[in-house]
Amino acid sequence: MRLAMPLWQNRVAPVFDTCSKIKLYDIEKGKIIGIETINLRNMSVGQRLRAIYGQNVEVLVCNGVSLFYRACLQTHYIRVFPNIYGKEEQVLKSIILKPGKN
């Protein structure tokens, strides 16, 4: 599974729409096997979406996300899980430990 998480100061960013970076995690059998960071700073709405679409993201975990972004992501078969907050490591651990999610 390829999971994307917008970050701000090592925490899930308050709002996906305005985050400056997003981290991508490749997860297999409960283990992170790859990590990549994408800089979204100064990107337009279209550029942000294309940057994510081109990364084969399956899941976006975020705190807040506008209906517009959510709809755009979902039309590209990216599952969006909003209202997730906390430190990066804690959120990842809770996702990896949930059976059947990866």
C-alpha positions as CSV (number, residue, x, y, z in Angstrom):
1,M,0.0,0.0,0.0
2,R,1.2,3.5,-0.8
3,L,0.1,6.0,1.9
4,A,0.5,9.7,1.7
5,M,0.5,12.0,4.8
6,P,0.8,15.8,4.7
7,L,3.2,16.9,7.5
8,W,3.9,20.1,9.5
9,Q,6.6,20.0,12.2
10,N,6.6,16.1,12.3
11,R,2.8,16.1,12.8
12,V,-0.1,15.5,10.5
13,A,-0.7,18.9,8.9
14,P,-3.8,20.7,10.1
15,V,-5.1,21.2,6.5
16,F,-4.0,19.1,3.4
17,D,-5.0,22.0,1.1
18,T,-2.1,24.2,2.2
19,C,0.6,21.8,3.4
20,S,4.1,22.4,2.1
21,K,5.2,18.8,2.0
22,I,3.8,15.3,1.9
23,K,5.4,12.1,2.9
24,L,4.8,8.9,1.0
25,Y,5.2,5.5,2.7
26,D,5.3,2.2,1.0
27,I,3.8,-0.4,3.4
28,E,3.9,-4.2,3.0
29,K,3.0,-6.8,5.5
30,G,2.9,-4.3,8.4
31,K,6.4,-2.9,7.6
32,I,7.4,0.4,6.0
33,I,9.7,-0.6,3.1
34,G,10.1,2.9,1.5
35,I,9.7,6.6,2.3
36,E,9.7,9.5,-0.1
37,T,9.0,13.2,0.5
38,I,7.3,15.5,-2.0
39,N,7.7,19.3,-1.7
40,L,4.3,21.0,-2.6
41,R,5.4,24.5,-1.7
42,N,4.4,27.1,-4.3
43,M,2.4,24.6,-6.3
44,S,-1.0,25.5,-7.8
45,V,-4.0,23.3,-7.1
46,G,-3.6,21.4,-10.3
47,Q,0.2,20.9,-9.8
48,R,-0.5,19.6,-6.2
49,L,-3.0,17.1,-7.5
50,R,-0.9,15.9,-10.4
51,A,2.1,15.5,-8.0
52,I,0.0,13.1,-5.9
53,Y,-1.7,11.3,-8.9
54,G,1.7,10.5,-10.4
55,Q,2.9,8.7,-7.2
56,N,0.4,5.8,-7.2
57,V,-1.0,6.8,-3.8
58,E,-3.8,4.6,-2.6
59,V,-4.5,6.2,0.8
60,L,-4.3,9.8,2.0
61,V,-4.3,10.3,5.8
62,C,-4.9,13.9,6.9
63,N,-6.4,16.1,9.5
64,G,-8.5,18.5,7.4
65,V,-9.2,18.5,3.7
66,S,-11.6,20.6,1.6
67,L,-14.5,18.9,-0.2
68,F,-12.9,19.9,-3.5
69,Y,-9.6,18.2,-2.9
70,R,-11.3,15.2,-1.3
71,A,-13.6,14.8,-4.4
72,C,-10.6,15.1,-6.8
73,L,-8.6,12.5,-4.9
74,Q,-11.5,10.1,-4.7
75,T,-12.2,10.3,-8.4
76,H,-8.6,9.0,-8.9
77,Y,-9.4,6.1,-6.5
78,I,-7.4,7.5,-3.6
79,R,-9.1,6.7,-0.3
80,V,-9.1,9.8,2.0
81,F,-9.1,9.4,5.8
82,P,-9.7,12.8,7.3
83,N,-9.8,13.9,11.0
84,I,-6.5,12.0,11.7
85,Y,-4.1,14.0,13.9
86,G,-1.0,13.5,15.9
87,K,2.7,12.9,15.6
88,E,3.9,11.2,12.4
89,E,5.3,8.1,14.1
90,Q,2.2,7.6,16.3
91,V,-0.2,7.8,13.4
92,L,1.9,5.5,11.3
93,K,2.1,3.0,14.1
94,S,-1.7,3.0,14.5
95,I,-2.2,2.5,10.8
96,I,0.3,-0.3,10.5
97,L,-1.1,-2.1,13.5
98,K,-4.7,-2.2,12.2
99,P,-5.2,-5.6,10.6
100,G,-6.5,-5.7,7.0
101,K,-5.5,-2.1,6.2
102,N,-2.3,-2.8,4.3
